[in-house]
Structures are given as structure tokens and as C-alpha cells.
Amino acid sequence: MITTVEDGRAIRVQGDPDHPFTAGFLCAKVNRYLERTYHPDRLLHPLKRVGKKGRGEFERVSWHEALHDIGTRLRAIADGPHGPQAILPYSYCGTMGMLQGQSVDRRFFHALGASKLDRTICSTAGAWGMRMTVGASIGADAEGIPSSDLVVLWGTNTLTSNPHLWPFVRQARAKGARVLCIDPIRTRTADQCDEWIPIRPGTDAALALAMMHVIFADGLQDDDYIARYTLGAEQLRLRAQEYPPERVASLTGLGEDRIVALAREYGGAKAAFLRINYGLQRHGGGAMAVRTIACLPAVTGHWRRPGGGVQLSTSANFKYNTAALERPALSPEVRTINMIRLGEALTRTDAGVGGPPVQALVVYNSNPAAVAPDRNRVLTGLRREDLFTVVLEHFQTDTVDFADYVLPATTQLEHWDVHFAYGHHYATLNRPAIAPLGECKPNTQIFRELAAHTGLRDAAFSDDDDALLRQALQTTDPKMATVTYDALMAHGWVRLNVPTPYLPYAEGGFPTPSGKCEFYSARMESMLLDPLPAFTPPHEFPEEVPELAARFPITLISSPRHQFLNSTFVNIASLRRDAEPEVTLHPTDAAPRDIADGATVVIFNDRGAFSAVARVSESVRPGVAWAPSVWWGKLTSDHHNANETTSQRTTDMGGGPVFYDNLVEIAPAG
């Protein structure tokens, strides 16, 4: 992103036309970043609560008063009967970057001896699935897509969540490639593909195994690649025999003929690109789903050629020195709390979270009052008068309303940082374009000053952001050889030391214990998990929980709106336009419920409820509803959002969230 500045004020943001991947354009959300930075509701001064928790009533205070009181309170809790583990940090990626997201903040909590946070809310299930199969979240290079003869967008709304991939897809299509979309929802992306394949939520692994069944039966596998570079091929072949298309048709809701045709099209391709995304791993069997799909390009040998393979992420290729940034050695042996279970952590006083009750919560780069599952329980915890809550933020979010202190943080335009990528191979420097607005400070500086007020004197808190940047780049990994301080300062971005396109597994070399693609995983066996790919149903798969499904027969998917990035951009009026919470359901589900298009409805289960405007359309499967999110409660008519209905249960591996593993009922309001 290039920022144009006049007289100290940013007046324009645009994509860098020279960047090989982003190619001069920004997504719909970031294109409005100036409106976010200069928003009239931007928090510019420290605030102290004066009203009841949840009301969002504050008075302005000085930085010294705020930091001194926060430091004193945290020190008292740390020295109290429950010890420093009663303090819990809570953060994710509301502000991206290695420096502002995982450097001085981690040093602070480590040195304090606070509880650790397992940051699972996005990608851990899929990362585990990839790790157990190919060894890491290292996948195919999207810059090879123009050489693909088949592109399968599986569980990804590319035009919304990954728009810079689309030009490469269009190049492949111009050369004759077919583009397929596998998704329970006919998204903006599905509308632009050659075919929409409307799978039932949570059944992706079953479809992948049926494809393997056909591929092996028809002899479409690459026997040479399998023999050289895979482990457990015979066991996989036997497992695939358990998933004939006629069985999988009933699981996936797809026709048997369609499954066979998809398998033959994929198996007959020379370089098929599978782009999978995090939506399909947000259910009880999510890690296994990713693992199973990740086996496909090794079965067919598509890894051999540009444009072939599977991509969930490229992030594991970026080997920044996180240990130097975070200083884990500063921390004693302490408990770790899964962020998905925040509601439980804040409302249980027993050993349910493995230690003392949480007495202090420090939130930054996140808005858990809107985005955490089982929202009712999270809000119950945040209302505790004995919970000391500090929030670093840009705006008065739902979470801020419950804070005792609010500290104003800088945006991406106002601080230094360095970034990795999820879908390409370019490291990026984040150079501040403008001075911080008002009294805002970078997270790094806030935690440095907070350390001093909490009595932490370690030399680790004397490193400025330039020193942190240099430490992040202190790595001997050969892929990072081109990512130097001087190169970033000179150019702003630089490609990793990998070829273009990058073929990570053309000749094996998988970063697994065996060095091969592990169809059979001894690690999973040691974890008492099925060592072979399998269909692991969602927790709330109707056939598995018939009594629950009888009461709540609709599976709710609540992926982000096109204009929002989870909860980050929802308060920008130009992005919200005249939008309102809505839910799309199929006509066959709307009719028996007397729900008309445009009617206000209530979506509910035993965990909670929220209201929305109904959209009746065949763009979702029967039995599925789609409520694009994530809305701040304070911006909705009933002050609720879809996370009233989601659960704190976790995935089969990685402890990830199950946001789309969610049975509900829908009824007309009133």
C-alpha cells in the first residue's frame, strides 16, 4: 500500500503497481483505510471508566495516570493470592504485524508471569491438518496458477477474502482452464466460476475421499510420485474404498454423478490448483478435512508442475525470528488458555481453565465482545465488577464498553512493522506515513511504558521499534536470505528466496518426519487419532445429533461480509452503507416457516438468539442459512450478533473454533 501525504495528512492510499502479486489495487475494505484512520470517532486520548460496565461511560485522563494505575493494579494482582496467572492477555490480528502484534506485548506478559493465550481463533485447525500431511502451512504458489488447467476454489470466497488471487485465476481461464467453486453458499466468487458445487457444510473430507476412490478405481493416480514421495499409499487406497460415491452422495448432498465427474476432471488434469480457505475448517472435524484435501495433489502428482498443488497458506515460509521478538524464556511455567474458551475462562472460578480465576484481562488487536464464540457467556464475564479490564483500541468497540481503562493505539499508517503473507511470498515493511493522531501510541510503546509502571526492569524493554525490526530479521533460514533490513528499507517489499513460481514439493522434500507426504501419520496415531484421512463429522452434524437437529434443523454459516474484515471495518459508514444484519435461507426452508423475503426473523438455539432481515434465495443449500457478519452488537437493532449462537467447542486438532458447526432454528420475529 502506497500512502500519499500532504502537509502531514494522508490524502490517498493505493496499491503498489509494481508489486507482482497485489498489482496496484487494494481490497474494498483497505481501500477505505483513510476513513478509518481519520474517523470522527477515533479514540485519541486515554480514558477511565466512570459508569457501570457495559455502558461505555468514560472520562479523559493522562497517559501517566492511566499507566500508573494500570501498572499498580496489575502488580497488586500479580503479588496477590492467585499470582500473576490471574492476568490474561487477549489479542489476535486486528492490527497486523510482527512488531505491533507479537513483540513487546509478549515480553511484557512473559516477564510478568501472566497466563499465556492460545491464539486459535482463525487458522490453527487447518494448520494442523497441513502439518500432519505435508509438514507445514506451505502450499502451492499462486503465481503458478496461469499454468493451471483446472482451478478449484474450495471453501473460499476468493473475491471477498483473497481478491488478489483472482487475476491469476482469470489468466488460467483465458488459457482454457475450468474454474470450479465448492461451497455451501453461492457467493460472489461462485457466481463468477464455471460451476458451483453446493456441498453440505462440514463434509469436505468425505468428498475428497470419494474423489480418491474414483481416481484409484480409474487408474488416474500418479504411481511414480506416490512411490517416491508419499507414505501410506496402500492404507490410503483401502481407506478410499470405504467412501464410494453412492455413500458420499448422501453425506455431501451432491449427486453421485457429479462426484464422479469432479474426481475424473481433477484426476485427468495435469496441474490442478486447489485453493482452500479457513471456512471449511471451522467445524469439529476441520483439521481432518484440510488434511484429507491436502492428500489429493500427492495422489495425482500435481505438485510436479507449476499451477498444481494445494494452498491453504504460504505463511510457514516466513521464518522471522519470533523467539527474539517474544522472549519466551522470560516466562515461568504457566497455564495456557484457549482464546475460544474466553467465556468459560471469565465465568468459572474453579479449575475449569487450569488454574486461578482470571482477575485481569488486557485486550489488544481484538474485539472479543463481538468476535468470540458463545457471546452471552463472554459478556457475562466482562460484566464482572471484580474483573480489571484494559483495552488498547482505535474505536469504542463492544469490548471497550466494558473496559476500566482504554488506551488509544495507532493504526497501520502511524507505526513501524513488518509483515508475512498468507497467499504469496513477499515480505513487507510497514513504514509510518503520518505522525500518530492525538495522543495515540504504538502497541510496542504502550507495553514498554506499561512495563516500567509495573516494575519490570528487564533490558528487553529498552528495545525501540528499529531494534525490534532488526531482531525479527535475525534468521538463518535460507528462504529469508533476501529479506534484509537494507532491502526492506530500500524497496518496501521483497520476495522470499524462492523461485517464481515456487514448486515446494515437485521432488518431494516435505517437511514431515519422514520427508514424504504422509497419507499415514504416525504422529496422529501417537495422539490416539485416526492416522489416515477420514470424514470426521461436525459436532452438530444432523445425522450425529438427531434430537438436537429436530429442534434446530438449520446449519448457520456466519462468514464475514464483503465490506467487513471480521469486526474491524463495520463502523465505517461508507462500507456499511445502508446494510443491516441479514440471513439468507433457501425457499424450501422459508416456506414452511412463513418467512417472506425482507421479513425480520430471529435466529436462535439454546445458546442465544439474534435478529436479522431474511433474504430468501436459492444461493444457499436447503438446510443452510448464511448470516454475513461480524457486526458490533451496538450497531444492530437488538444489540446481538451471530456469535450469540456459536459455541466454545473446538476442532479435532489445534483447538480451533467451530463457528460454522452451529445448528439453529429461524422464525418470524414476534
KOLNUVO-560103 format. One line per 2 residues: number of its first residue (from 1); for each residue z, y, x of C-alpha. Coordinates in Angstrom, 1 decimal, always signed. Layout:
N
NUM) Z Y X; ...
! end
This chain:
670
1) +0.0 +0.0 +0.0; -1.0 +3.4 +1.3
3) +1.0 +6.4 +0.2; -0.3 +9.9 +0.2
5) +2.3 +12.6 +0.8; +2.1 +16.4 +0.4
7) +4.9 +18.7 +1.2; +7.3 +15.8 +1.4
9) +6.4 +14.4 -2.0; +4.4 +11.2 -2.6
11) +1.5 +12.1 -4.8; -0.5 +8.8 -4.7
13) -0.2 +5.1 -4.0; -3.3 +2.9 -3.4
15) -4.2 -0.4 -1.9; -5.4 -0.6 +1.7
17) -9.2 -1.0 +1.5; -9.2 -2.6 +5.0
19) -6.7 -5.4 +4.1; -8.6 -8.7 +4.0
21) -6.6 -10.1 +1.1; -5.4 -7.2 -1.1
23) -8.8 -5.4 -0.6; -7.9 -1.9 -1.7
25) -6.2 -2.4 -5.1; -2.7 -2.7 -6.5
27) -1.4 -4.7 -9.4; -0.8 -3.0 -12.8
29) +2.9 -2.7 -12.0; +3.0 -1.4 -8.5
31) +0.1 +1.0 -9.4; +2.9 +2.9 -11.3
33) +5.3 +3.0 -8.3; +5.4 +6.8 -8.1
35) +6.5 +6.9 -11.7; +9.3 +4.6 -10.8
37) +10.3 +6.5 -7.7; +10.4 +9.9 -9.4
39) +11.6 +8.7 -12.8; +13.8 +11.2 -14.5
41) +16.5 +8.5 -15.0; +16.6 +7.6 -11.3
43) +20.2 +7.3 -10.0; +20.7 +9.8 -7.3
45) +24.4 +10.0 -6.8; +27.4 +7.6 -6.6
47) +29.1 +7.0 -9.9; +32.5 +5.8 -11.0
49) +33.2 +4.2 -14.4; +35.3 +6.3 -16.9
51) +34.6 +4.4 -20.1; +35.0 +0.8 -21.3
53) +33.0 -1.8 -19.5; +29.6 -2.2 -21.1
55) +29.3 +1.4 -22.4; +27.8 +2.8 -19.2
57) +30.0 +5.9 -19.1; +30.4 +7.3 -15.6
59) +31.3 +10.4 -13.6; +29.8 +11.5 -10.3
61) +31.8 +11.0 -7.2; +31.2 +11.5 -3.5
63) +30.0 +8.8 -1.2; +33.3 +8.9 +0.7
65) +35.4 +8.5 -2.4; +33.2 +5.6 -3.7
67) +33.1 +3.7 -0.4; +36.7 +4.3 +0.4
69) +37.9 +3.0 -3.0; +35.4 +0.0 -2.9
71) +36.5 -0.9 +0.6; +40.1 -0.6 -0.3
73) +39.7 -2.8 -3.4; +37.7 -5.5 -1.6
75) +40.1 -5.6 +1.3; +43.0 -6.0 -1.2
77) +41.3 -8.9 -2.9; +40.4 -10.5 +0.5
79) +44.0 -10.2 +1.6; +45.4 -11.3 -1.8
81) +46.5 -14.8 -3.0; +43.0 -16.0 -3.7
83) +41.5 -14.8 -0.4; +38.0 -13.4 +0.3
85) +36.2 -16.2 -1.5; +37.2 -14.4 -4.7
87) +34.5 -11.9 -3.8; +30.9 -12.9 -4.8
89) +27.6 -11.2 -3.7; +24.8 -11.4 -6.2
91) +21.2 -10.5 -5.1; +17.6 -11.6 -5.2
93) +14.3 -9.8 -4.8; +14.5 -6.6 -7.0
95) +13.9 -4.8 -3.7; +11.7 -6.9 -1.4
97) +12.0 -7.2 +2.3; +13.9 -8.9 +5.2
99) +15.9 -5.8 +6.1; +17.0 -4.5 +2.6
101) +17.4 -8.0 +1.2; +19.0 -10.2 +3.8
103) +20.3 -8.5 +6.9; +23.4 -6.2 +7.0
105) +24.4 -7.3 +3.5; +24.7 -10.9 +4.6
107) +26.6 -9.8 +7.8; +29.0 -7.9 +5.6
109) +29.8 -10.8 +3.3; +29.9 -13.3 +6.1
111) +32.3 -11.2 +8.1; +34.5 -10.6 +5.1
113) +34.6 -14.3 +4.4; +33.3 -13.9 +0.8
115) +31.8 -16.8 -1.2; +28.1 -17.5 -0.5
117) +25.4 -17.3 -3.1; +22.8 -20.0 -3.5
119) +19.7 -17.8 -4.3; +17.8 -20.2 -6.6
121) +16.6 -18.2 -9.5; +12.9 -18.3 -8.6
123) +11.4 -20.9 -6.3; +13.8 -23.5 -5.0
125) +12.7 -26.4 -7.2; +9.1 -26.0 -6.2
127) +10.1 -25.5 -2.5; +12.0 -28.8 -2.6
129) +9.0 -30.6 -4.2; +6.7 -29.3 -1.5
131) +9.2 -30.1 +1.3; +9.7 -33.7 +0.2
133) +5.9 -34.2 +0.1; +4.1 -32.1 +2.7
135) +7.2 -30.9 +4.6; +7.4 -27.2 +3.7
137) +6.0 -24.5 +1.4; +2.9 -24.3 +3.5
139) -0.2 -24.8 +1.5; -3.9 -24.1 +1.4
141) -5.3 -20.7 +2.4; -6.6 -18.7 -0.5
143) -9.2 -17.2 +1.8; -11.0 -20.5 +1.8
145) -11.5 -20.5 -2.0; -15.1 -19.2 -1.8
147) -15.9 -22.6 -0.3; -14.2 -24.5 -3.2
149) -16.4 -26.5 -5.6; -13.5 -26.7 -8.1
151) -10.6 -24.3 -8.7; -7.7 -25.5 -10.9
153) -5.2 -22.8 -11.8; -2.2 -24.9 -12.8
155) +0.8 -23.3 -14.4; -0.2 -19.8 -13.1
157) -1.2 -16.7 -15.0; -3.2 -15.5 -12.0
159) -4.5 -12.2 -13.4; -0.9 -11.1 -14.1
161) +1.1 -12.7 -11.3; -1.4 -13.1 -8.5
163) -4.3 -10.8 -9.2; -5.5 -10.5 -5.5
165) -6.4 -14.2 -5.7; -8.9 -13.6 -8.5
167) -11.7 -12.0 -6.3; -11.8 -15.2 -4.2
169) -12.0 -17.3 -7.4; -14.9 -15.2 -8.6
171) -16.7 -15.8 -5.3; -16.3 -19.6 -5.7
173) -17.6 -19.4 -9.2; -20.6 -17.4 -8.1
175) -21.5 -20.3 -5.9; -21.2 -22.8 -8.7
177) -17.5 -23.8 -8.8; -15.9 -24.5 -12.1
179) -12.6 -22.8 -12.8; -10.0 -24.6 -15.0
181) -6.7 -23.4 -16.3; -3.9 -25.9 -17.1
183) -1.2 -24.1 -19.1; +0.6 -24.4 -22.5
185) -0.4 -20.8 -23.2; -3.9 -19.3 -23.4
187) -3.1 -16.5 -21.0; -5.3 -13.6 -19.9
189) -6.2 -15.9 -17.0; -7.1 -18.9 -19.2
191) -9.4 -16.6 -21.2; -11.4 -15.9 -18.0
193) -11.7 -19.6 -16.9; -14.4 -22.1 -17.8
195) -11.9 -24.2 -19.7; -8.3 -24.0 -20.9
197) -6.4 -27.3 -20.8; -3.3 -26.8 -23.1
199) -0.7 -29.1 -21.7; +2.7 -29.7 -23.2
201) +5.4 -27.9 -21.2; +7.1 -30.0 -18.5
203) +4.6 -32.8 -18.5; +2.5 -31.8 -15.4
205) +3.7 -34.7 -13.3; +2.6 -37.2 -15.9
207) -0.9 -35.6 -15.9; -1.1 -35.7 -12.1
209) -0.2 -39.4 -12.1; -2.8 -40.1 -14.8
211) -5.3 -38.4 -12.6; -4.3 -40.6 -9.7
213) -4.6 -43.6 -11.9; -8.2 -42.8 -12.7
215) -9.0 -41.7 -9.1; -7.8 -45.1 -7.7
217) -9.4 -47.1 -10.5; -12.8 -45.4 -9.9
219) -12.6 -45.5 -6.1; -12.6 -41.7 -5.8
221) -9.8 -41.6 -3.2; -10.3 -40.8 +0.5
223) -9.2 -44.1 +2.1; -9.7 -42.8 +5.6
225) -7.5 -39.8 +5.0; -4.9 -41.9 +3.2
227) -4.8 -44.4 +6.1; -4.5 -41.8 +8.8
229) -2.3 -39.2 +7.3; -0.1 -40.5 +4.5
231) +2.9 -42.7 +4.0; +3.5 -45.0 +1.0
233) -0.1 -45.2 -0.4; +0.3 -48.7 -1.8
235) +3.5 -47.8 -3.5; +1.8 -44.7 -5.0
237) -1.1 -46.8 -6.2; +1.3 -49.1 -8.0
239) +3.2 -46.1 -9.5; +0.0 -44.5 -10.7
241) -0.8 -47.8 -12.6; +2.2 -47.0 -14.7
243) +0.5 -43.9 -16.1; -2.7 -44.9 -17.7
245) -4.5 -42.0 -19.6; -3.7 -43.5 -23.0
247) +0.1 -43.3 -22.3; -0.1 -39.9 -20.7
249) -2.1 -38.5 -23.6; +0.9 -38.8 -25.9
251) +3.2 -37.2 -23.3; +1.0 -34.3 -22.4
253) -0.7 -33.7 -25.8; -4.1 -33.9 -24.2
255) -6.9 -36.2 -25.3; -7.3 -39.4 -23.3
257) -11.0 -38.5 -22.7; -10.0 -35.1 -21.4
259) -7.6 -36.6 -18.9; -10.2 -39.0 -17.6
261) -12.8 -36.2 -17.3; -10.4 -34.0 -15.4
263) -9.5 -36.8 -13.0; -13.1 -37.6 -12.3
265) -14.0 -34.0 -11.9; -11.2 -33.5 -9.4
267) -11.8 -36.8 -7.6; -15.5 -36.1 -7.4
269) -15.1 -32.6 -5.9; -15.3 -32.1 -2.1
271) -13.0 -29.2 -1.8; -10.8 -28.6 -4.9
273) -8.3 -25.8 -4.7; -5.1 -26.4 -6.8
275) -3.2 -23.1 -7.3; +0.2 -24.0 -8.8
277) +2.9 -21.5 -9.5; +6.6 -21.3 -10.3
279) +6.4 -21.6 -14.1; +5.7 -25.3 -14.0
281) +8.9 -26.0 -12.0; +11.3 -24.2 -14.4
283) +12.5 -27.3 -16.2; +14.7 -30.3 -15.5
285) +12.0 -32.2 -13.7; +10.4 -29.2 -12.0
287) +10.8 -30.3 -8.3; +9.3 -33.7 -9.1
289) +6.4 -32.0 -11.0; +5.5 -30.0 -7.9
291) +5.9 -33.0 -5.6; +3.6 -35.1 -7.7
293) +0.9 -32.5 -7.9; +1.2 -31.9 -4.2
295) +0.1 -35.5 -3.6; -3.3 -35.0 -5.1
297) -5.2 -33.4 -2.2; -4.0 -36.1 +0.2
299) -5.2 -38.8 -2.2; -8.7 -37.3 -2.3
301) -8.8 -35.9 +1.2; -9.4 -32.3 +0.1
303) -7.2 -31.0 +2.8; -10.0 -31.7 +5.3
305) -12.2 -28.8 +4.1; -12.0 -25.1 +3.6
307) -11.1 -24.4 -0.1; -9.4 -27.7 -0.5
309) -5.7 -28.4 -1.0; -2.8 -27.1 -3.0
311) -1.0 -23.8 -2.7; +2.4 -23.1 -4.2
313) +3.3 -20.6 -1.4; +2.5 -19.6 +2.1
315) +6.0 -18.3 +2.8; +7.2 -21.0 +5.1
317) +4.6 -20.0 +7.7; +6.5 -16.7 +8.2
319) +9.2 -17.5 +10.8; +11.2 -14.3 +11.0
321) +14.5 -14.7 +12.8; +16.7 -14.8 +9.8
323) +19.7 -16.0 +11.8; +19.5 -12.9 +13.9
325) +19.4 -10.7 +10.8; +22.1 -12.5 +8.8
327) +24.5 -13.7 +11.5; +25.8 -16.8 +9.7
329) +28.2 -17.5 +12.5; +30.3 -14.6 +11.3
331) +31.2 -16.6 +8.2; +34.0 -19.1 +8.0
333) +33.6 -22.3 +5.9; +33.4 -21.1 +2.4
335) +32.1 -22.2 -1.0; +28.6 -21.6 -2.3
337) +28.0 -20.6 -5.9; +24.6 -21.2 -7.5
339) +23.4 -17.9 -9.0; +22.1 -19.8 -12.0
341) +25.7 -20.5 -12.9; +26.9 -16.9 -12.8
343) +28.1 -17.1 -16.4; +30.3 -20.1 -15.6
345) +31.5 -18.5 -12.3; +32.7 -15.4 -14.1
347) +34.3 -17.1 -17.1; +36.0 -20.1 -15.6
349) +39.4 -19.8 -14.0; +39.7 -23.4 -12.9
351) +37.9 -25.2 -10.1; +34.7 -25.3 -12.0
353) +32.9 -23.3 -9.3; +34.7 -25.0 -6.5
355) +37.4 -22.5 -5.6; +39.3 -19.4 -6.8
357) +38.3 -17.3 -9.7; +35.8 -14.6 -9.0
359) +37.7 -11.2 -8.8; +34.9 -9.0 -7.4
361) +31.2 -9.0 -7.9; +28.8 -7.0 -5.7
363) +25.3 -6.8 -7.2; +22.2 -5.5 -5.4
365) +18.4 -6.2 -5.8; +19.1 -7.9 -9.1
367) +19.9 -7.2 -12.8; +21.8 -10.4 -13.8
369) +22.9 -8.9 -17.2; +19.2 -9.2 -18.1
371) +17.7 -12.0 -16.0; +20.5 -14.6 -15.5
373) +20.4 -17.5 -18.0; +22.9 -18.0 -20.8
375) +23.2 -14.3 -21.1; +26.0 -14.3 -23.6
377) +28.3 -16.0 -21.2; +27.2 -13.7 -18.3
379) +28.1 -10.6 -20.4; +31.4 -12.2 -21.4
381) +32.2 -12.4 -17.7; +31.0 -8.9 -16.9
383) +33.3 -7.5 -19.6; +36.4 -8.8 -17.8
385) +38.6 -5.8 -17.1; +40.1 -7.7 -14.1
387) +36.6 -8.1 -12.5; +35.8 -5.4 -10.0
389) +32.1 -4.9 -10.1; +29.9 -2.8 -7.7
391) +26.2 -2.4 -8.3; +23.6 -0.9 -5.9
393) +20.7 +0.3 -8.1; +17.8 +2.6 -8.8
395) +18.4 +2.9 -12.6; +21.2 +2.4 -15.1
397) +20.2 -1.2 -16.0; +22.1 -3.6 -18.3
399) +24.2 -4.7 -15.3; +25.0 -1.1 -14.3
401) +26.7 -0.6 -17.7; +29.4 -3.0 -16.6
403) +30.0 -1.6 -13.1; +33.1 +0.0 -11.8
405) +31.1 +1.8 -9.1; +27.3 +2.4 -8.9
407) +25.7 +3.2 -5.5; +22.2 +4.8 -5.5
409) +19.7 +2.8 -3.4; +16.3 +3.7 -2.0
411) +13.0 +2.4 -3.2; +10.2 +0.9 -1.1
413) +8.8 +4.4 -0.4; +12.1 +5.6 +1.2
415) +13.1 +3.0 +3.7; +12.0 +0.6 +6.5
417) +11.4 -3.0 +6.0; +9.2 -6.0 +7.0
419) +7.7 -8.5 +4.6; +6.4 -12.0 +4.5
421) +3.9 -13.1 +1.8; +3.8 -15.8 -0.9
423) +0.0 -16.2 -1.2; -1.6 -15.1 +2.1
425) -1.0 -15.0 +5.8; -0.4 -11.3 +6.6
427) +2.9 -9.8 +7.7; +3.5 -6.3 +6.5
429) +5.5 -3.4 +7.8; +7.2 -1.2 +5.2
431) +7.3 +2.3 +6.7; +9.2 +5.1 +4.7
433) +6.7 +7.6 +3.3; +9.3 +10.1 +2.0
435) +12.9 +11.0 +2.6; +15.4 +9.4 +0.3
437) +15.8 +11.2 -3.0; +19.1 +12.8 -3.9
439) +21.9 +11.0 -2.1; +20.2 +7.6 -2.2
441) +20.7 +5.4 +0.8; +19.0 +2.1 +2.0
443) +20.9 -1.1 +1.4; +21.3 -1.5 +5.1
445) +23.1 +1.8 +5.5; +25.3 +1.3 +2.4
447) +26.5 -2.0 +3.8; +27.1 -0.5 +7.3
449) +29.3 +2.2 +5.8; +31.0 -0.2 +3.4
451) +31.9 -2.4 +6.4; +33.7 +0.5 +8.1
453) +35.6 +1.3 +4.9; +36.6 -2.4 +4.5
455) +37.9 -2.6 +8.1; +35.1 -4.7 +9.6
457) +34.5 -3.7 +13.2; +32.1 -6.3 +14.5
459) +29.3 -4.9 +16.7; +26.8 -6.4 +14.3
461) +27.4 -3.3 +12.0; +26.1 -0.9 +14.7
463) +22.5 -2.1 +14.5; +20.2 +0.5 +12.9
465) +17.1 -0.4 +11.0; +14.9 -0.2 +14.0
467) +17.1 -2.7 +15.8; +17.1 -5.0 +12.8
469) +13.3 -4.9 +12.7; +13.1 -5.9 +16.3
471) +15.6 -8.7 +15.8; +13.6 -10.0 +12.8
473) +10.6 -10.4 +15.2; +12.5 -12.2 +17.9
475) +10.9 -15.6 +17.3; +9.1 -18.1 +19.5
477) +7.2 -19.8 +16.7; +3.5 -19.8 +17.7
479) +2.3 -18.7 +14.3; +4.3 -15.4 +14.8
481) +2.8 -14.7 +18.2; +0.6 -11.9 +16.7
483) +3.3 -10.3 +14.7; +4.8 -8.0 +17.2
485) +6.7 -4.7 +16.9; +3.9 -2.8 +18.5
487) +1.2 -4.4 +16.4; +3.0 -3.7 +13.1
489) +3.7 -0.1 +14.2; +0.1 +0.4 +15.1
491) -1.6 -1.2 +12.1; +1.0 -1.7 +9.4
493) +0.0 -5.3 +8.7; -1.2 -8.2 +10.9
495) -2.4 -11.8 +10.3; -0.3 -14.6 +11.5
497) -1.6 -16.5 +14.5; -3.6 -19.0 +12.4
499) -7.4 -19.4 +11.9; -9.3 -18.0 +8.9
501) -9.4 -19.9 +6.7; -6.4 -21.8 +7.7
503) -6.6 -25.6 +7.3; -3.0 -26.7 +7.8
505) -3.4 -30.5 +7.2; -7.1 -31.2 +7.9
507) -6.0 -33.6 +10.6; -2.5 -34.5 +9.3
509) +0.3 -32.7 +11.2; +2.5 -32.5 +8.1
511) +6.0 -31.0 +9.0; +7.7 -34.1 +7.4
513) +10.0 -36.5 +9.3; +7.0 -39.0 +9.5
515) +4.4 -36.3 +10.3; +2.5 -37.5 +7.3
517) +2.1 -36.6 +3.6; +5.0 -38.6 +2.2
519) +4.0 -40.3 -1.0; +7.1 -42.3 -0.4
521) +10.1 -40.2 +0.6; +13.0 -41.9 +2.4
523) +14.9 -38.6 +2.2; +14.7 -38.7 -1.6
525) +15.8 -42.3 -1.6; +18.8 -41.3 +0.5
527) +19.6 -38.7 -2.2; +19.6 -41.5 -4.8
529) +16.4 -40.1 -6.3; +13.2 -41.9 -7.0
531) +11.3 -41.9 -3.7; +7.9 -42.0 -5.4
533) +6.2 -39.4 -7.6; +7.2 -39.8 -11.2
535) +7.4 -38.0 -14.5; +10.9 -36.6 -14.9
537) +11.2 -35.2 -18.4; +12.7 -31.7 -19.1
539) +16.4 -31.7 -20.1; +15.3 -30.7 -23.6
541) +12.2 -32.8 -23.9; +11.9 -33.6 -27.6
543) +11.5 -37.3 -27.2; +14.6 -37.5 -25.0
545) +16.8 -35.5 -27.3; +15.6 -36.2 -30.8
547) +18.7 -34.9 -32.6; +18.5 -31.6 -30.8
549) +14.8 -31.4 -31.3; +15.3 -31.9 -35.0
551) +17.4 -28.8 -35.2; +15.4 -26.8 -32.6
553) +11.8 -28.1 -32.6; +10.0 -25.4 -30.6
555) +9.9 -25.1 -26.8; +10.2 -21.5 -25.8
557) +8.5 -20.1 -22.7; +9.6 -16.6 -21.6
559) +7.4 -15.7 -18.6; +7.1 -12.1 -17.6
561) +4.9 -9.6 -19.5; +1.8 -8.5 -17.7
563) +3.3 -5.0 -17.2; +6.7 -6.1 -16.1
565) +8.0 -7.8 -12.9; +10.9 -9.7 -14.5
567) +13.1 -6.7 -15.3; +12.0 -4.3 -12.6
569) +9.4 -2.2 -14.4; +10.5 -2.5 -18.0
571) +11.9 +1.1 -18.1; +8.6 +2.7 -17.0
573) +7.3 +4.2 -20.3; +3.6 +4.1 -19.2
575) +3.9 +0.3 -18.6; +5.9 -0.3 -21.8
577) +3.5 +1.9 -23.8; +4.3 +1.0 -27.4
579) +5.2 -2.5 -26.5; +8.1 -4.4 -28.1
581) +9.6 -7.8 -27.8; +7.3 -10.3 -29.4
583) +6.9 -14.0 -29.8; +3.6 -15.9 -30.2
585) +3.6 -19.1 -32.2; +0.8 -21.4 -33.5
587) -0.3 -21.1 -37.1; +0.8 -24.7 -37.8
589) +4.4 -23.6 -36.8; +4.2 -20.3 -38.5
591) +3.1 -21.5 -41.9; +5.9 -23.8 -42.9
593) +8.4 -21.2 -41.8; +6.8 -18.5 -43.9
595) +6.2 -16.4 -40.8; +3.3 -13.9 -41.0
597) +1.7 -12.1 -38.1; +3.6 -8.9 -37.4
599) +6.8 -10.0 -39.2; +10.2 -9.6 -37.5
601) +11.7 -13.0 -36.6; +14.8 -14.4 -35.0
603) +14.5 -16.9 -32.2; +17.8 -18.9 -31.8
605) +19.6 -22.0 -30.7; +23.3 -22.9 -30.0
607) +23.4 -20.6 -27.0; +22.3 -17.4 -28.8
609) +19.6 -15.5 -30.5; +17.2 -12.6 -30.2
611) +14.7 -10.9 -32.4; +11.0 -10.2 -31.9
613) +7.8 -9.4 -33.6; +5.8 -12.5 -34.5
615) +2.2 -13.0 -33.3; +0.5 -15.9 -35.0
617) -2.2 -17.2 -32.8; -3.9 -20.4 -31.5
619) -3.4 -19.1 -28.0; -0.3 -21.4 -27.7
621) +0.1 -25.1 -28.3; +1.7 -26.3 -31.5
623) +5.4 -26.7 -30.9; +5.4 -24.0 -28.2
625) +6.3 -20.3 -28.5; +5.8 -17.6 -26.0
627) +8.1 -14.6 -25.7; +7.0 -12.5 -22.8
629) +10.0 -11.0 -21.0; +12.2 -9.8 -19.3
631) +13.5 -7.0 -21.5; +16.6 -5.0 -20.8
633) +18.9 -5.6 -23.7; +19.4 -1.8 -24.1
635) +15.7 -1.3 -24.6; +15.4 -3.7 -27.6
637) +16.3 -3.1 -31.2; +19.0 -5.8 -31.3
639) +20.2 -5.4 -27.6; +19.3 -9.0 -26.9
641) +16.6 -10.8 -24.9; +15.2 -14.3 -24.4
643) +18.0 -15.2 -22.0; +20.4 -15.4 -24.9
645) +18.8 -18.8 -25.5; +18.3 -20.1 -21.9
647) +20.8 -22.5 -20.3; +22.7 -22.7 -17.0
649) +21.4 -26.2 -16.3; +19.5 -26.8 -13.1
651) +16.5 -28.7 -11.8; +16.3 -32.2 -10.4
653) +16.2 -30.8 -6.8; +17.0 -27.4 -5.4
655) +19.4 -26.3 -8.1; +16.7 -24.1 -9.7
657) +16.7 -22.6 -13.2; +15.3 -24.2 -16.3
659) +14.2 -21.1 -18.2; +11.3 -22.9 -19.9
661) +13.3 -26.0 -20.7; +14.5 -24.4 -23.9
663) +14.4 -25.7 -27.4; +14.7 -23.1 -30.2
665) +14.1 -22.5 -33.9; +12.3 -19.5 -35.3
667) +12.9 -17.9 -38.7; +12.1 -14.7 -40.5
669) +14.7 -12.0 -39.8; +17.3 -11.9 -42.5
! end
